[in-house]
Amino acid sequence: MLQTVGEWIWWDRLWLPGNLSWSALEDKEGRVYAKVSHLYASLPCALCLLVVRYLFERYFATPLANFWGIRDKIRLPAEQNPILEKYFCSQTRVPSQADVWSLCKKTGWPERRVQVWFRRRRNQERPGLRKRFSEASWRCAFYLFAFFGGILALYDKPWVYNLREVWAGFPKQSLLPSQYWYYMLEMGFYLSLVFSLTFDVKRKDFKEQVVHHVATLTLLSFSWISNFVRIGTLVMVVHDSSDILLEGAKVFNYATWQQTSNGMFVVFAVVFMVTRLIVFPFWLIHCTWVYPLELYPAFFGYYFFNVMLLVLQLLHLYWAALILRMVYKFIFTQYIFATMTLKLHCYSGPIS
């Protein structure tokens, strides 16, 4: 039974175009091809990155936070109350009005005291500023390293300048050492993010982040198995370029370098819109959607790969809407502040 299922899963027509079979991608004559077994290396890579992250946050991010004077806010702890603690852990962190009244009867506390208890109890579990700073610093450092590593691996490749070269000789495209290490590094990083979801800062877009990590790992794994390695490396570089600026803006924001943070966020917004809403759909997705059909008829792998790219594009649109809203609030706030300052200045002028 398992053998039959395995044969069906690895059926050549699902993964490869035309009448090609897996035997066509066996290593020979000095040519090396991507294999499923290579993906196992992403697990130890993820574990190594977790260790590197721990060392980075402890011996670099923490001293840097001390140097910049980043401190956690002092929060008043919630009073000891077994009834409310049990309800908080087993029921909900934000009780309704009816629940508050019920808890008032059980504890003998007034309504205001119960509400204050839940607010303080929620605050106890919120991550401190130093933890946010450490995580943003780590992600910024990794994206910076990965982006320039990707540039070094790709700058002299012909398919960077002519996207039709992405499919030249596909799928019989020999694997390069730089491609191997670039892939394992990126897969290890996103796998480490999945492992650390339970103790990382939970963001407002937590669910979208989980979908993004799963979609990214699925896309990278599938592109590796099907030898879509060239387009995979281009997708990774495009994504890393804006992520550096986002995490850098967070780092400077936590360090209260507000003008630097604001400027970096504006640059991030521009880079994000260009790379994720223009380059990614109109160059890379167009490259995977149109050019392969000039060489082979559509097959399952072709549809699957493009669907996963479209999932990423939908996430890009969602985040683009959030970014535009933040930019609007930032510009609107700055405008109001400048207007009020000008009015105050004009008003105080005659008096002085």
C-alpha positions as CSV (number, residue, x, y, z in Angstrom):
1,M,0.0,0.0,0.0
2,L,2.7,2.5,1.0
3,Q,4.7,1.5,-2.0
4,T,1.7,2.3,-4.3
5,V,1.2,5.6,-2.6
6,G,4.9,6.5,-2.9
7,E,4.8,5.6,-6.6
8,W,1.8,7.8,-7.2
9,I,3.3,10.7,-5.2
10,W,6.6,10.5,-7.2
11,W,4.9,9.9,-10.5
12,D,7.1,11.6,-13.2
13,R,4.2,13.3,-14.9
14,L,3.3,15.2,-11.7
15,W,6.7,16.7,-11.2
16,L,8.4,16.8,-14.6
17,P,7.3,18.2,-17.9
18,G,6.8,16.2,-21.1
19,N,7.9,12.6,-21.2
20,L,10.9,13.1,-18.9
21,S,11.5,10.8,-16.0
22,W,13.6,10.9,-12.8
23,S,16.3,8.9,-14.5
24,A,17.0,12.0,-16.7
25,L,18.1,13.9,-13.5
26,E,20.6,11.3,-12.2
27,D,24.1,12.7,-11.6
28,K,26.4,11.8,-14.5
29,E,29.2,13.3,-16.6
30,G,30.1,15.8,-13.9
31,R,26.5,17.2,-13.7
32,V,24.8,17.3,-10.3
33,Y,21.1,17.8,-9.9
34,A,18.9,18.8,-6.9
35,K,17.5,15.9,-5.0
36,V,14.9,15.3,-2.3
37,S,17.6,14.0,0.0
38,H,19.3,17.4,0.0
39,L,16.3,18.9,1.8
40,Y,17.2,16.9,5.0
41,A,20.1,19.3,5.4
42,S,17.7,22.2,6.1
43,L,16.9,20.6,9.5
44,P,20.4,20.8,11.0
45,C,20.8,24.2,9.3
46,A,17.7,25.4,11.2
47,L,19.0,24.1,14.5
48,C,22.3,25.7,13.9
49,L,20.6,29.0,13.1
50,L,18.7,28.8,16.4
51,V,22.0,28.4,18.2
52,V,23.5,31.3,16.2
53,R,20.4,33.4,17.0
54,Y,20.7,32.7,20.7
55,L,24.4,33.7,20.7
56,F,23.6,36.8,18.5
57,E,20.8,38.0,20.8
58,R,22.8,37.4,24.0
59,Y,26.2,38.7,23.0
60,F,25.4,41.3,20.4
61,A,21.7,42.5,20.6
62,T,21.6,42.7,24.4
63,P,24.8,44.7,24.8
64,L,23.6,47.0,21.9
65,A,20.3,47.4,23.7
66,N,22.2,48.4,26.9
67,F,24.3,50.8,24.9
68,W,21.3,52.5,23.5
69,G,19.5,52.5,26.8
70,I,16.6,50.4,25.7
71,R,14.6,49.3,28.8
72,D,11.4,47.4,29.3
73,K,8.5,49.3,30.7
74,I,7.7,48.7,34.4
75,R,4.4,47.0,34.6
76,L,2.4,46.5,37.8
77,P,1.8,42.7,38.4
78,A,-1.7,41.4,38.8
79,E,-2.8,40.4,42.3
80,Q,-2.8,36.8,43.3
81,N,-6.3,35.4,42.7
82,P,-6.7,31.6,41.9
83,I,-10.2,32.1,40.5
84,L,-9.3,34.8,38.0
85,E,-6.0,33.0,37.1
86,K,-7.8,29.8,36.3
87,Y,-10.3,31.7,34.2
88,F,-7.6,33.6,32.4
89,C,-5.7,30.4,31.5
90,S,-8.6,28.1,30.6
91,Q,-11.3,30.4,29.3
92,T,-10.3,33.8,27.8
93,R,-7.9,36.6,28.3
94,V,-10.5,39.3,27.5
95,P,-13.8,38.5,29.4
96,S,-17.1,39.9,28.2
97,Q,-19.2,42.2,30.5
98,A,-21.4,39.3,31.5
99,D,-18.3,37.2,32.4
100,V,-16.9,40.1,34.5
101,W,-20.1,40.3,36.5
102,S,-20.0,36.5,37.1
103,L,-16.4,36.8,38.2
104,C,-17.3,39.6,40.6
105,K,-19.8,37.4,42.3
106,K,-17.3,34.5,42.6
107,T,-14.4,36.7,43.9
108,G,-16.4,39.3,45.8
109,W,-14.4,42.0,44.0
110,P,-15.9,45.1,42.4
111,E,-16.2,45.3,38.6
112,R,-13.4,47.8,38.3
113,R,-11.0,45.7,40.2
114,V,-11.6,42.6,38.1
115,Q,-11.1,44.6,34.9
116,V,-7.8,46.1,36.2
117,W,-6.7,42.6,37.1
118,F,-7.3,41.2,33.6
119,R,-5.5,44.2,32.0
120,R,-2.5,43.8,34.2
121,R,-2.5,40.1,33.7
122,R,-2.4,40.5,29.9
123,N,0.4,43.1,30.2
124,Q,2.5,40.5,32.1
125,E,2.6,38.3,29.1
126,R,3.3,41.0,26.6
127,P,6.9,40.8,25.4
128,G,9.2,43.5,26.6
129,L,10.9,46.1,24.4
130,R,14.3,44.5,24.7
131,K,12.9,41.2,23.4
132,R,11.3,42.9,20.4
133,F,14.6,44.7,19.8
134,S,16.6,41.5,19.9
135,E,14.3,39.6,17.5
136,A,14.2,42.5,15.0
137,S,18.0,42.8,15.2
138,W,18.4,39.1,14.4
139,R,16.1,39.2,11.5
140,C,17.7,42.3,10.1
141,A,21.2,40.8,10.4
142,F,20.1,37.6,8.7
143,Y,18.2,39.3,5.8
144,L,21.2,41.5,5.3
145,F,23.6,38.5,5.1
146,A,21.2,36.5,3.0
147,F,20.5,39.3,0.5
148,F,24.2,40.1,-0.1
149,G,24.9,36.4,-0.2
150,G,22.2,36.0,-2.9
151,I,23.7,38.9,-4.9
152,L,27.1,37.3,-4.8
153,A,25.6,34.0,-5.9
154,L,23.6,35.5,-8.8
155,Y,25.3,38.7,-10.1
156,D,27.2,36.8,-12.9
157,K,24.3,34.5,-13.9
158,P,22.8,35.1,-17.3
159,W,19.2,34.4,-16.1
160,V,19.4,37.5,-13.9
161,Y,19.5,39.7,-16.9
162,N,17.4,37.6,-19.3
163,L,14.6,35.7,-17.6
164,R,14.2,33.4,-20.6
165,E,17.5,31.9,-19.5
166,V,15.8,30.6,-16.4
167,W,14.3,27.9,-18.5
168,A,17.2,27.2,-20.8
169,G,17.7,23.4,-20.8
170,F,15.1,22.9,-18.0
171,P,14.9,20.7,-16.1
172,K,18.4,19.4,-16.9
173,Q,20.1,22.3,-15.2
174,S,23.2,21.4,-13.2
175,L,23.1,22.5,-9.5
176,L,25.7,25.0,-8.5
177,P,27.3,25.0,-5.0
178,S,26.2,28.6,-4.4
179,Q,22.6,27.7,-5.2
180,Y,22.7,24.7,-2.8
181,W,24.0,26.8,0.2
182,Y,21.7,29.7,-0.6
183,Y,18.7,27.4,-0.6
184,M,19.7,25.5,2.6
185,L,20.3,28.8,4.4
186,E,17.0,30.3,3.5
187,M,15.1,27.1,4.2
188,G,16.9,26.6,7.5
189,F,16.0,30.2,8.5
190,Y,12.2,29.9,7.7
191,L,12.2,26.4,9.4
192,S,13.8,28.0,12.5
193,L,11.1,30.7,12.5
194,V,8.5,27.9,12.5
195,F,10.3,26.2,15.5
196,S,10.4,29.5,17.4
197,L,6.8,30.6,16.8
198,T,5.9,29.5,20.4
199,F,8.4,31.8,22.1
200,D,8.7,34.6,19.6
201,V,6.7,37.9,19.9
202,K,3.2,37.2,18.6
203,R,2.4,39.9,16.1
204,K,-1.0,41.1,15.0
205,D,-0.6,39.3,11.6
206,F,0.4,36.1,13.4
207,K,-1.9,33.9,11.2
208,E,-0.6,35.5,8.0
209,Q,3.0,35.0,9.2
210,V,2.3,31.3,9.7
211,V,0.7,31.0,6.2
212,H,3.7,32.9,4.8
213,H,6.3,30.6,6.4
214,V,4.4,27.4,5.4
215,A,3.9,28.7,1.8
216,T,7.6,29.7,1.6
217,L,8.8,26.4,2.8
218,T,6.4,24.5,0.5
219,L,7.5,26.7,-2.4
220,L,11.2,26.3,-1.7
221,S,10.9,22.5,-1.2
222,F,8.9,22.0,-4.4
223,S,11.1,24.3,-6.5
224,W,14.1,22.3,-5.3
225,I,12.6,18.9,-6.0
226,S,11.4,20.0,-9.5
227,N,14.7,21.8,-10.2
228,F,13.0,25.3,-10.4
229,V,16.1,26.4,-8.6
230,R,17.0,29.4,-10.8
231,I,13.6,31.1,-10.4
232,G,13.6,30.1,-6.7
233,T,16.8,32.1,-6.0
234,L,15.4,35.1,-7.8
235,V,12.3,35.0,-5.7
236,M,14.4,34.8,-2.5
237,V,16.5,37.8,-3.4
238,V,13.5,39.9,-4.2
239,H,11.9,39.2,-0.9
240,D,15.0,39.7,1.2
241,S,15.7,43.2,-0.3
242,S,12.7,44.9,1.5
243,D,12.8,42.7,4.7
244,I,16.2,44.3,5.6
245,L,14.7,47.7,5.7
246,L,11.6,46.7,7.6
247,E,13.5,45.1,10.4
248,G,16.1,47.9,10.4
249,A,13.2,50.4,10.8
250,K,12.0,48.4,13.8
251,V,15.5,48.3,15.4
252,F,15.8,52.1,15.2
253,N,12.3,52.6,16.4
254,Y,12.9,50.6,19.5
255,A,16.2,52.6,20.0
256,T,14.1,55.8,19.8
257,W,16.0,57.0,16.7
258,Q,12.6,58.2,15.4
259,Q,13.7,60.2,12.3
260,T,16.0,57.4,11.2
261,S,13.3,54.8,11.7
262,N,10.7,56.9,9.8
263,G,13.0,57.5,6.9
264,M,13.9,53.9,6.7
265,F,10.3,52.9,6.8
266,V,9.4,55.2,3.9
267,V,12.3,53.7,1.9
268,F,11.0,50.2,2.9
269,A,7.5,51.1,1.7
270,V,8.9,52.2,-1.7
271,V,11.1,49.1,-2.1
272,F,8.3,46.8,-1.0
273,M,5.8,48.3,-3.5
274,V,8.4,48.0,-6.3
275,T,9.7,44.5,-5.6
276,R,6.5,42.8,-4.3
277,L,3.8,44.5,-6.4
278,I,5.7,45.2,-9.6
279,V,8.8,43.0,-10.0
280,F,7.4,39.9,-8.4
281,P,4.1,39.6,-10.3
282,F,5.1,41.3,-13.6
283,W,8.5,39.8,-14.0
284,L,8.9,36.7,-11.9
285,I,5.4,35.3,-12.0
286,H,5.2,36.2,-15.7
287,C,8.4,34.3,-16.1
288,T,7.0,31.2,-14.5
289,W,3.6,31.5,-16.1
290,V,4.4,32.2,-19.7
291,Y,7.9,31.1,-20.6
292,P,7.7,27.4,-19.6
293,L,4.8,26.9,-22.0
294,E,7.0,27.9,-24.8
295,L,9.1,24.7,-24.1
296,Y,6.7,22.2,-22.6
297,P,2.9,21.7,-22.2
298,A,1.5,22.5,-18.8
299,F,1.9,19.8,-16.1
300,F,0.9,19.5,-12.4
301,G,4.2,21.0,-11.2
302,Y,3.7,24.0,-13.4
303,Y,0.3,24.7,-11.9
304,F,1.3,24.0,-8.3
305,F,4.4,26.2,-8.4
306,N,2.4,29.1,-9.9
307,V,-0.4,28.7,-7.4
308,M,2.0,28.9,-4.5
309,L,3.5,32.1,-6.0
310,L,0.0,33.5,-6.2
311,V,-0.6,32.7,-2.5
312,L,2.5,34.8,-1.7
313,Q,1.2,37.6,-4.0
314,L,-2.1,37.7,-2.1
315,L,-0.1,38.1,1.1
316,H,1.9,40.9,-0.5
317,L,-1.4,42.7,-1.3
318,Y,-2.6,42.3,2.2
319,W,0.6,43.6,3.7
320,A,0.7,46.4,1.1
321,A,-2.7,47.6,2.3
322,L,-1.4,47.7,5.9
323,I,1.8,49.5,4.8
324,L,-0.2,52.1,2.9
325,R,-2.4,52.7,5.8
326,M,0.6,53.2,8.1
327,V,2.2,55.6,5.6
328,Y,-1.1,57.5,5.4
329,K,-1.3,57.8,9.2
330,F,2.3,58.9,9.3
331,I,1.9,61.6,6.7
332,F,-1.4,62.7,8.1
333,T,0.0,63.0,11.6
334,Q,3.1,64.8,10.4
335,Y,0.8,67.2,8.5
336,I,-1.4,67.9,11.5
337,F,1.7,68.4,13.7
338,A,3.3,70.8,11.2
339,T,0.0,72.8,10.9
340,M,-0.5,73.1,14.6
341,T,3.2,74.2,15.0
342,L,2.7,76.8,12.3
343,K,-0.5,78.1,13.9
344,L,1.1,78.3,17.3
345,H,4.1,80.1,15.9
346,C,1.8,82.6,14.1
347,Y,-0.3,83.1,17.2
348,S,2.7,83.7,19.5
349,G,4.4,86.0,17.0
350,P,2.5,89.3,17.7
351,I,2.6,88.7,21.5
352,S,6.4,88.3,21.5
